[in-house]
């Protein structure tokens, strides 16, 4: 099925899912079945949080059945599967939701979220209500909670200290190859260079590129610290996922079950968030021990430049007027 599925078709399939799923709990012998599909592994922090916190918290009335590594549905097809009534839960992204609802692209732009706490504040604020309602009404998906994935940082092989975007002028910064990523690289002040991830280590080693951007766990896992000299804590993108549940399944629960599911999702998200934050903090010390300089630049200067460029770009044409200002004010 094409990801450009017409909204009217989604509405129809979501409505059909409601009809088909009516009485889910009553048809189950004892418990509600909550099948989740995700492309992450069972050792990923998101998976660990859901397995250790969400599943046990709802076990009295629901059977949580996760499927990892894309074994049940392929990446990008989970939301349609929920809309069709073929899946109960998924871990989705703002990028995936923006395929159906372009206004969600605001949550994929640089410096919209400042940190993990700001992510939670934005998600729980009334400004998110129209977004959540639209996803429920037109896709049949309820967004339960927000999961923190980490902050992307700039990692350079050069010695020059970077404090403002102007300091990145002329720096060949490897970024993923899509237009959106390349735009973010330019907005940061660098010369973005598209390159496959598998080529980055050698490119840093030989000087084909001056740097790359990724969360600190990736810097360590890929051993980029072996061929670089500094980490600039730009935190230019605070990445996220949403815990998504079928609205039809939700509506078929009792109020007590709904409250328990919501509490379980929030607990799992917070558990994963704190684990990821601690991991990032620990990795700063590790990278410093490897001889890298790790420091924070003038974030206000970076934020002003990046947000200004986004607001003048085509990316912002689908954003509700004044929404960025409301997010910044939280």
N, C-alpha and C positions, 0 to 999 in steps of 0.2 A: 504494500500500500504506500502510495506517495505521501511524503511528509507534508505536502501541500494540500492535504485533504481539506475540502471545502468545509467551512464552519457549519453550514446547514446539515451536512452529512454527519459531522461530529455531534451536532445537537440530536439528530435522529438516533444515532447509535447510543448516545448517552441515555436518551429517553428509553430506548429499548433495554439498555442495561438495567435501568431502574425497574422496569417491568419484570425482567427475567430474574433479577436479584431479590425481588420482594419476597420476604420470608426466608432469607438466607439462614438466619439463626434457627428458625423453626424447622427447616428441612434438615439441618445438621442434627445428628443424634444428640450430641452434648455441647459441642463448641462451634464457634464461628471459625471458619478457615480464612486465614490471612496469608495469602501467597504473595511474596515479594520477589521481584526480579531486579537484579543489579549486575553491572559489568565489573564491579569491584570484586576483589578476592575476599575470602573469609577472614583474612588477617588485616585487611584495611581498617583504619580507625572507625570508619562509618559502620562497617559490618560488625566489628567488635562491640560498639556501643549498642547496636540494635539487638545483637545476640545476648549480651550480658544484662541489658537493662530493659529494652522494650518487651522482648519475648516473655521473660519471667513475670513482668508486671501485669500482663494481660492473660496469663495462663489459666486463670480461674474460669474464664468464659471463652477464650479464643486460642486457637492453635496457630502460632506464628511459624510459617513455613518459608524460609528464605531460600532463594536460588541465586548463587553467586557466579561470577565469571561469564555472565551472559549465556548461561546454559538453558534458560527458559525463553527469554526474548532478547533479541539483539539490541545494542545501544541505539537509542533514538526511536525505538518502536514501542517502548513501555507505556507511554501516555495514551497512544491509540489503543493499546491492548486493554487498558483500564476503561477507556471510553466504550469499547465494544463489550465490556463485561467479561473479558477473558483473563483479567489479572486484578488483584486486589490492591497491591501496594508497589511503590517504586521509590527510588532515590533520584530525583530529577534536578535539572539545573535551570538557571535563568536563560541560558543559551537555548535549551530545548524548548522552553515555554515561549521564547521569542519567535520561534518558527510559527506558532499559532497566533500569538498575541505580540505584535512588534513592540508595544510599549514596554515589555519586559526587558528590552535591550538596555534600558537605563541601568539595570542592575548588573550589566556586564561591562560597563564603562569604567575607565580609570578614576580613582579617587571618589567614587560615589559612596562606598562604604569605607570608613576610616579604620575600623578594627573589628574584632569579634563582637565586642559589646555593642558597637554601633549597628552591626548587622541585626542583632536581636532587637534593638530599639526600633529600627526601621520596620522589621517584620511585624512587631506587635503594635505599631502605631496605626491609628485610624486611616492614615494615608494609604495603607496597604489594602484596606477593605475592598475598594473597587477592583483591584487586581485579583484578590482571592475570589470575590463573587463571580467575576467573569470566567475564571478557570472552572469554578463549580458549575455555573449555569451553561456554559458552552462546551465544556470538555468532560464534565462529570467527574472532576478530580478535586479533592479537598487537600489543601496544603496545610499540614499539621504543625510543622515546626521547621526551623532553619538550622542547618548543620554547617559548621565552620571547616573549611578545607585548608586555609593557610594564606599567607601574604607573599606575593611575588616581590622579589628583591633584585636589584641590579648587581651583577657580579663581574668585575673587570680584572684583566690581566695587567693593566697599567698602574703606575704609581700616583698619577695625578689625583688629588683629592677632589671629590665632587660634592659641592654644596648646593648648587642651583642648576636648573635645566641648561643654562648657558655653558656650564662646565662639561656638558655631554656633547657639545658641538663637535662634529667631525668624528665622534666615536662610532665605530662600526659595531652595532649591537645586534647580535643574533636574536631574532624574534620568529615565532611561528609564521608560516607563509601566507595566511589569509589576509585579506584587506583590513579587517578589523584589528588584527594584531599589528600589522605594519603601521596603521594609523596611530596606535597607542605608542609605538616606538618613536614616531616623529613627534608626537605630543610631549613625550618625555624630554625631547631636545636632541635625541641621538639620530644617527643614520641607520635605520633598521635594515638588517640584512636577512633575507629569508634563507633558511637552511634546515635540513632534516636534523632531528634531534640526535640521531646516531652519528652525525658528523661533527658535532659541537666540540667534543673533547679534543680531537685532532686539530680543529680550526683554532681553538684557543692556544693549543700547544705551539702551533706554527705561526700564529699571529695573523691568520686569515681573517679573523674577527677579533675585536678588542674585548668583547664581553658577551654576556648572555643574561637572561632574566628567568628566574624560577624561584619557587619556595625553597627555603633552606634544606628541607629534607631531600629535595631533588639534587641540590648542589652536593650534598654529602653522598647520596646513593650513586650518583654518576661520577663522583670523585673529581668534580670540577675544581675543588679546592687545591688539587695537585698542580694545576696549570694557571691559577689566578692569584691575585695579590690582595684584593679587597672586596668587601661586601658593603654596598650602600643600601641602607635600610629605607628604601623609597616606599615600600608597602603600597605600590601603585595600583595593585589589584588585590582585593580581599575576596578570595574565591569562596563560593558557597554551593550548597545543595539544599533542596527541600525534601522533607519526608512527605510523600504523596500517598493518599488513600482514596479508594473509590468512594465517591459521594453516595452511590447507591448502597454500598455496604454500611457506610456511616449512618445513613438515614434509617437503616433497618435495625440499628442498635437501640437499646434502651438508653435513656439519659444517663443512667449510672455507668453503663458500658462506654458511652461516648466520653464521659468525664475521665474514666480510667485510661482509655486509649490516648486521649489528649495529654494526660499527665505522664503516661509512659513515653510518648514521643518527645515531650519536653525534657524528661529526665535523660533519655538516650542522647538527645542533642547536646545537652549540657555536659554530660559525661565525655562525649567525644570531643567537644570544644575544649574542655580543660586539659584533656590528654594531648591534644594537638598543640595547644599553647605551651604546655610544659616541654614538649618535644622541641618546639622552635627555640625556646629559651635555653634548653640544654645544648642545642646545636651551636648557638652563638659562642658559648664557651669552648666547644670542640673546635670550631673554626679558628678562634683566636689562638688556641693551642697549636694549630697547624701553621701559625705564622701569618694569618690573614688579618688585615685591619678591618674591623667591623664598626660602623658608625652611622649615625642618622644625619641626613642632610637637612636643608631648609624645606621642610614639608609644605609649608604654606606657599612657598614659591612654586614648587612642583604642582601642588593642587590647583593653584590659580591658573597656571599655564595650561594644564591638561584639561580642566573643566572648561576653560574658555574656548579651547580648540574644538572640544566636543559640541559645545553649544552652537558653534558656527558651522558645524558639519551636517551632512545628511543623516548621520546617526541619530540626531536629536529631533528629527521631524515628527517622530511618532511618540515622543515623550509628552505627557500632559503638561500644559503650561504651568509654570511655577513649581513643579514637583521637585526639581533639583534643589531649589532654594529651601523647600520644606525639609528635605532630607538633610541638607547641610545644617539646618537649624536644630536638629535633634541632638 
